[in-house]
Amino acid sequence: VLFRSYTITTSNHIINIDGVQRNVELFDIAGRSIQSTMVTGKFSSKPLSAGLYILRVDGYSAKVSVK
């Protein structure tokens, strides 16, 4: 299985992802959906509160901390 590599950064309470192929889903740490979108290339979240978030990018999951 080949895993895509994504560049995930946070700045000014926004999560930015480069390299998206299909879609991005963003959840709070409790699993509640915050944002879901079909996109290719770059994704920027809406402004978020400080905390831990779960990203699902093209089916792969990661936790991201927003400070």
N, CA, C and O atoms as CSV, one atom per row, in Angstrom:
chain,resi,resn,atom,element,x,y,z
A,1,VAL,N,N,0.852,-1.182,0.000
A,1,VAL,CA,C,0.000,0.000,0.000
A,1,VAL,C,C,0.892,1.237,0.000
A,1,VAL,O,O,1.805,1.355,0.817
A,2,LEU,N,N,0.624,2.140,-0.906
A,2,LEU,CA,C,1.366,3.394,-0.959
A,2,LEU,C,C,0.602,4.461,-0.197
A,2,LEU,O,O,-0.608,4.613,-0.370
A,3,PHE,N,N,1.310,5.198,0.645
A,3,PHE,CA,C,0.696,6.285,1.391
A,3,PHE,C,C,1.119,7.609,0.768
A,3,PHE,O,O,2.297,7.827,0.486
A,4,ARG,N,N,0.154,8.482,0.559
A,4,ARG,CA,C,0.461,9.811,0.042
A,4,ARG,C,C,1.142,10.615,1.117
A,4,ARG,O,O,0.934,10.370,2.305
A,5,SER,N,N,1.943,11.561,0.722
A,5,SER,CA,C,2.516,12.465,1.715
A,5,SER,C,C,1.833,13.825,1.576
A,5,SER,O,O,1.699,14.378,0.484
A,6,TYR,N,N,1.416,14.325,2.710
A,6,TYR,CA,C,0.737,15.605,2.765
A,6,TYR,C,C,1.580,16.553,3.591
A,6,TYR,O,O,2.281,16.124,4.507
A,7,THR,N,N,1.520,17.838,3.277
A,7,THR,CA,C,2.149,18.853,4.102
A,7,THR,C,C,1.028,19.514,4.894
A,7,THR,O,O,0.143,20.155,4.327
A,8,ILE,N,N,1.081,19.346,6.224
A,8,ILE,CA,C,0.062,19.905,7.097
A,8,ILE,C,C,0.722,20.945,7.993
A,8,ILE,O,O,1.675,20.641,8.711
A,9,THR,N,N,0.211,22.172,7.948
A,9,THR,CA,C,0.738,23.247,8.792
A,9,THR,C,C,-0.427,23.963,9.467
A,9,THR,O,O,-1.565,23.912,9.000
A,10,THR,N,N,-0.115,24.634,10.578
A,10,THR,CA,C,-1.120,25.469,11.235
A,10,THR,C,C,-0.552,26.872,11.385
A,10,THR,O,O,0.629,27.055,11.679
A,11,SER,N,N,-1.410,27.850,11.178
A,11,SER,CA,C,-1.012,29.241,11.300
A,11,SER,C,C,-2.261,30.069,11.590
A,11,SER,O,O,-3.276,29.929,10.907
A,12,ASN,N,N,-2.186,30.924,12.595
A,12,ASN,CA,C,-3.308,31.803,12.931
A,12,ASN,C,C,-4.618,31.045,13.120
A,12,ASN,O,O,-5.671,31.495,12.670
A,13,HIS,N,N,-4.549,29.895,13.786
A,13,HIS,CA,C,-5.718,29.059,14.098
A,13,HIS,C,C,-6.371,28.451,12.864
A,13,HIS,O,O,-7.553,28.109,12.894
A,14,ILE,N,N,-5.612,28.315,11.781
A,14,ILE,CA,C,-6.105,27.699,10.546
A,14,ILE,C,C,-5.185,26.530,10.191
A,14,ILE,O,O,-3.961,26.655,10.246
A,15,ILE,N,N,-5.790,25.387,9.824
A,15,ILE,CA,C,-5.026,24.228,9.365
A,15,ILE,C,C,-4.939,24.299,7.843
A,15,ILE,O,O,-5.954,24.446,7.161
A,16,ASN,N,N,-3.719,24.194,7.317
A,16,ASN,CA,C,-3.483,24.205,5.878
A,16,ASN,C,C,-2.900,22.855,5.464
A,16,ASN,O,O,-2.019,22.317,6.135
A,17,ILE,N,N,-3.399,22.319,4.355
A,17,ILE,CA,C,-2.917,21.031,3.846
A,17,ILE,C,C,-2.612,21.187,2.363
A,17,ILE,O,O,-3.429,21.708,1.603
A,18,ASP,N,N,-1.436,20.735,1.959
A,18,ASP,CA,C,-1.053,20.695,0.548
A,18,ASP,C,C,-1.004,19.243,0.094
A,18,ASP,O,O,-0.600,18.366,0.857
A,19,GLY,N,N,-1.410,18.987,-1.138
A,19,GLY,CA,C,-1.315,17.649,-1.717
A,19,GLY,C,C,-2.589,16.834,-1.647
A,19,GLY,O,O,-2.553,15.619,-1.846
A,20,VAL,N,N,-3.713,17.475,-1.370
A,20,VAL,CA,C,-4.989,16.758,-1.283
A,20,VAL,C,C,-5.388,16.266,-2.674
A,20,VAL,O,O,-5.266,16.996,-3.657
A,21,GLN,N,N,-5.863,15.027,-2.748
A,21,GLN,CA,C,-6.290,14.455,-4.028
A,21,GLN,C,C,-7.802,14.462,-4.215
A,21,GLN,O,O,-8.281,14.649,-5.333
A,22,ARG,N,N,-8.571,14.259,-3.125
A,22,ARG,CA,C,-10.024,14.135,-3.271
A,22,ARG,C,C,-10.800,14.964,-2.256
A,22,ARG,O,O,-11.571,15.850,-2.622
A,23,ASN,N,N,-10.586,14.665,-0.971
A,23,ASN,CA,C,-11.437,15.308,0.020
A,23,ASN,C,C,-10.749,15.441,1.373
A,23,ASN,O,O,-9.781,14.745,1.679
A,24,VAL,N,N,-11.280,16.354,2.167
A,24,VAL,CA,C,-10.796,16.606,3.523
A,24,VAL,C,C,-11.999,16.643,4.451
A,24,VAL,O,O,-13.003,17.293,4.160
A,25,GLU,N,N,-11.886,15.941,5.568
A,25,GLU,CA,C,-12.888,16.002,6.624
A,25,GLU,C,C,-12.168,16.414,7.898
A,25,GLU,O,O,-11.090,15.902,8.201
A,26,LEU,N,N,-12.758,17.334,8.640
A,26,LEU,CA,C,-12.168,17.865,9.864
A,26,LEU,C,C,-13.144,17.631,11.009
A,26,LEU,O,O,-14.323,17.973,10.917
A,27,PHE,N,N,-12.632,17.036,12.104
A,27,PHE,CA,C,-13.448,16.713,13.264
A,27,PHE,C,C,-12.802,17.273,14.527
A,27,PHE,O,O,-11.580,17.411,14.594
A,28,ASP,N,N,-13.624,17.599,15.535
A,28,ASP,CA,C,-13.035,17.922,16.829
A,28,ASP,C,C,-12.607,16.605,17.480
A,28,ASP,O,O,-12.896,15.533,16.948
A,29,ILE,N,N,-11.933,16.672,18.607
A,29,ILE,CA,C,-11.370,15.467,19.221
A,29,ILE,C,C,-12.467,14.510,19.688
A,29,ILE,O,O,-12.204,13.323,19.881
A,30,ALA,N,N,-13.693,15.010,19.872
A,30,ALA,CA,C,-14.821,14.151,20.260
A,30,ALA,C,C,-15.444,13.454,19.050
A,30,ALA,O,O,-16.347,12.632,19.208
A,31,GLY,N,N,-14.967,13.777,17.839
A,31,GLY,CA,C,-15.472,13.130,16.636
A,31,GLY,C,C,-16.606,13.857,15.946
A,31,GLY,O,O,-17.181,13.340,14.988
A,32,ARG,N,N,-16.940,15.062,16.420
A,32,ARG,CA,C,-17.999,15.845,15.770
A,32,ARG,C,C,-17.442,16.516,14.511
A,32,ARG,O,O,-16.359,17.100,14.534
A,33,SER,N,N,-18.188,16.423,13.428
A,33,SER,CA,C,-17.755,16.997,12.157
A,33,SER,C,C,-17.755,18.529,12.228
A,33,SER,O,O,-18.728,19.140,12.670
A,34,ILE,N,N,-16.659,19.131,11.790
A,34,ILE,CA,C,-16.532,20.581,11.761
A,34,ILE,C,C,-16.579,21.096,10.330
A,34,ILE,O,O,-17.216,22.110,10.046
A,35,GLN,N,N,-15.896,20.389,9.428
A,35,GLN,CA,C,-15.811,20.841,8.043
A,35,GLN,C,C,-15.557,19.626,7.158
A,35,GLN,O,O,-14.794,18.734,7.528
A,36,SER,N,N,-16.191,19.592,5.998
A,36,SER,CA,C,-15.994,18.516,5.035
A,36,SER,C,C,-16.086,19.119,3.644
A,36,SER,O,O,-17.033,19.845,3.338
A,37,THR,N,N,-15.107,18.821,2.801
A,37,THR,CA,C,-15.112,19.421,1.467
A,37,THR,C,C,-14.383,18.537,0.460
A,37,THR,O,O,-13.447,17.816,0.806
A,38,MET,N,N,-14.827,18.606,-0.779
A,38,MET,CA,C,-14.130,17.962,-1.891
A,38,MET,C,C,-13.165,19.009,-2.445
A,38,MET,O,O,-13.565,20.126,-2.772
A,39,VAL,N,N,-11.890,18.633,-2.545
A,39,VAL,CA,C,-10.887,19.604,-2.996
A,39,VAL,C,C,-9.698,18.859,-3.588
A,39,VAL,O,O,-9.415,17.721,-3.214
A,40,THR,N,N,-9.015,19.507,-4.505
A,40,THR,CA,C,-7.771,18.986,-5.058
A,40,THR,C,C,-6.708,20.058,-4.883
A,40,THR,O,O,-6.917,21.214,-5.253
A,41,GLY,N,N,-5.565,19.674,-4.317
A,41,GLY,CA,C,-4.473,20.629,-4.130
A,41,GLY,C,C,-4.408,21.128,-2.716
A,41,GLY,O,O,-4.017,20.385,-1.816
A,42,LYS,N,N,-4.790,22.399,-2.491
A,42,LYS,CA,C,-4.666,23.026,-1.172
A,42,LYS,C,C,-6.008,23.096,-0.450
A,42,LYS,O,O,-7.057,23.293,-1.063
A,43,PHE,N,N,-5.943,22.929,0.867
A,43,PHE,CA,C,-7.121,23.081,1.727
A,43,PHE,C,C,-6.744,23.988,2.880
A,43,PHE,O,O,-5.657,23.858,3.445
A,44,SER,N,N,-7.629,24.901,3.234
A,44,SER,CA,C,-7.476,25.731,4.428
A,44,SER,C,C,-8.771,25.645,5.220
A,44,SER,O,O,-9.860,25.855,4.687
A,45,SER,N,N,-8.630,25.333,6.500
A,45,SER,CA,C,-9.819,25.231,7.351
A,45,SER,C,C,-10.353,26.617,7.666
A,45,SER,O,O,-9.693,27.625,7.417
A,46,LYS,N,N,-11.551,26.652,8.214
A,46,LYS,CA,C,-12.054,27.894,8.774
A,46,LYS,C,C,-11.266,28.141,10.065
A,46,LYS,O,O,-10.648,27.206,10.574
A,47,PRO,N,N,-11.263,29.361,10.616
A,47,PRO,CA,C,-10.535,29.620,11.869
A,47,PRO,C,C,-11.057,28.719,12.988
A,47,PRO,O,O,-12.266,28.560,13.155
A,48,LEU,N,N,-10.131,28.132,13.755
A,48,LEU,CA,C,-10.467,27.165,14.788
A,48,LEU,C,C,-10.020,27.648,16.161
A,48,LEU,O,O,-9.101,28.460,16.276
A,49,SER,N,N,-10.666,27.150,17.181
A,49,SER,CA,C,-10.223,27.401,18.553
A,49,SER,C,C,-8.997,26.531,18.826
A,49,SER,O,O,-8.785,25.521,18.155
A,50,ALA,N,N,-8.199,26.923,19.805
A,50,ALA,CA,C,-7.050,26.110,20.193
A,50,ALA,C,C,-7.541,24.745,20.655
A,50,ALA,O,O,-8.555,24.649,21.347
A,51,GLY,N,N,-6.830,23.693,20.276
A,51,GLY,CA,C,-7.199,22.348,20.691
A,51,GLY,C,C,-6.676,21.303,19.737
A,51,GLY,O,O,-5.895,21.601,18.833
A,52,LEU,N,N,-7.115,20.073,19.946
A,52,LEU,CA,C,-6.689,18.939,19.139
A,52,LEU,C,C,-7.810,18.585,18.168
A,52,LEU,O,O,-8.979,18.536,18.551
A,53,TYR,N,N,-7.450,18.338,16.910
A,53,TYR,CA,C,-8.420,18.037,15.857
A,53,TYR,C,C,-8.005,16.775,15.119
A,53,TYR,O,O,-6.834,16.398,15.110
A,54,ILE,N,N,-8.982,16.133,14.504
A,54,ILE,CA,C,-8.737,14.943,13.699
A,54,ILE,C,C,-8.999,15.307,12.243
A,54,ILE,O,O,-10.055,15.842,11.903
A,55,LEU,N,N,-8.025,15.009,11.390
A,55,LEU,CA,C,-8.151,15.227,9.946
A,55,LEU,C,C,-8.298,13.885,9.259
A,55,LEU,O,O,-7.621,12.922,9.620
A,56,ARG,N,N,-9.169,13.814,8.281
A,56,ARG,CA,C,-9.219,12.659,7.396
A,56,ARG,C,C,-9.024,13.215,5.998
A,56,ARG,O,O,-9.893,13.900,5.459
A,57,VAL,N,N,-7.865,12.909,5.418
A,57,VAL,CA,C,-7.494,13.434,4.100
A,57,VAL,C,C,-7.389,12.256,3.139
A,57,VAL,O,O,-6.534,11.385,3.301
A,58,ASP,N,N,-8.261,12.236,2.143
A,58,ASP,CA,C,-8.264,11.151,1.154
A,58,ASP,C,C,-8.307,9.781,1.819
A,58,ASP,O,O,-7.731,8.825,1.300
A,59,GLY,N,N,-8.985,9.674,2.967
A,59,GLY,CA,C,-9.122,8.397,3.658
A,59,GLY,C,C,-8.066,8.131,4.722
A,59,GLY,O,O,-8.223,7.191,5.501
A,60,TYR,N,N,-7.009,8.913,4.786
A,60,TYR,CA,C,-5.969,8.758,5.797
A,60,TYR,C,C,-6.242,9.725,6.947
A,60,TYR,O,O,-6.679,10.853,6.719
A,61,SER,N,N,-5.987,9.291,8.176
A,61,SER,CA,C,-6.296,10.109,9.343
A,61,SER,C,C,-5.030,10.605,10.042
A,61,SER,O,O,-3.991,9.946,10.025
A,62,ALA,N,N,-5.149,11.786,10.657
A,62,ALA,CA,C,-4.052,12.368,11.438
A,62,ALA,C,C,-4.651,13.274,12.500
A,62,ALA,O,O,-5.731,13.836,12.320
A,63,LYS,N,N,-3.937,13.407,13.607
A,63,LYS,CA,C,-4.336,14.370,14.650
A,63,LYS,C,C,-3.477,15.610,14.480
A,63,LYS,O,O,-2.283,15.520,14.196
A,64,VAL,N,N,-4.099,16.775,14.659
A,64,VAL,CA,C,-3.398,18.037,14.492
A,64,VAL,C,C,-3.721,18.933,15.695
A,64,VAL,O,O,-4.876,19.045,16.106
A,65,SER,N,N,-2.700,19.558,16.241
A,65,SER,CA,C,-2.874,20.471,17.363
A,65,SER,C,C,-2.874,21.911,16.849
A,65,SER,O,O,-1.988,22.315,16.097
A,66,VAL,N,N,-3.881,22.674,17.266
A,66,VAL,CA,C,-3.967,24.088,16.926
A,66,VAL,C,C,-3.701,24.859,18.204
A,66,VAL,O,O,-4.358,24.635,19.221
A,67,LYS,N,N,-2.724,25.779,18.150
A,67,LYS,CA,C,-2.349,26.543,19.352
A,67,LYS,C,C,-2.758,27.990,19.238
A,67,LYS,O,O,-2.519,28.773,20.157
